[in-house]
């Protein structure tokens, strides 16, 4: 994962936030997680934000009963 990938992801998160504002959908960044799925180890923690609130990083997440884990 390089700086360009991280920047692109943040742009997408910003777009999602803008869409949520326009459609009055509430997104709770406190219930969201950043999980990096990559072949290489990420040395530095990822810092992504929804508005001014940081989205916490996690090593795994559960979605529809399936646990996805970053190695």
VENUR-V907611 format. One line per field, one symbol per residue. phi: phi as a letter, one per 40 degrees, with the letter a starting at -180 (. if undefined). psi: psi as a letter, one per 20 degrees, with the letter a starting at -180 (. if undefined). burial: b if it has 24 or more other C-alpha atoms within 12 Angstrom, else e. Layout:
phi->???
psi->???
burial->???
This chain:
phi->.bccccccccccccccccccccbfccbbdcbbbbbcbacbccccccbbbbgbbccccbcaabbfgbcbbcc
psi->prhgggggghghggggggggghjkpppohhjqqopooqhqpogqqpoqqocjpppqqqirqppkippppp.
burial->eeeeeeeeeeeebeeebeeeeeeeeeeeeeeebbbbeeeeeeeeebebbbeeeebebeeeeeeeeeeeeee
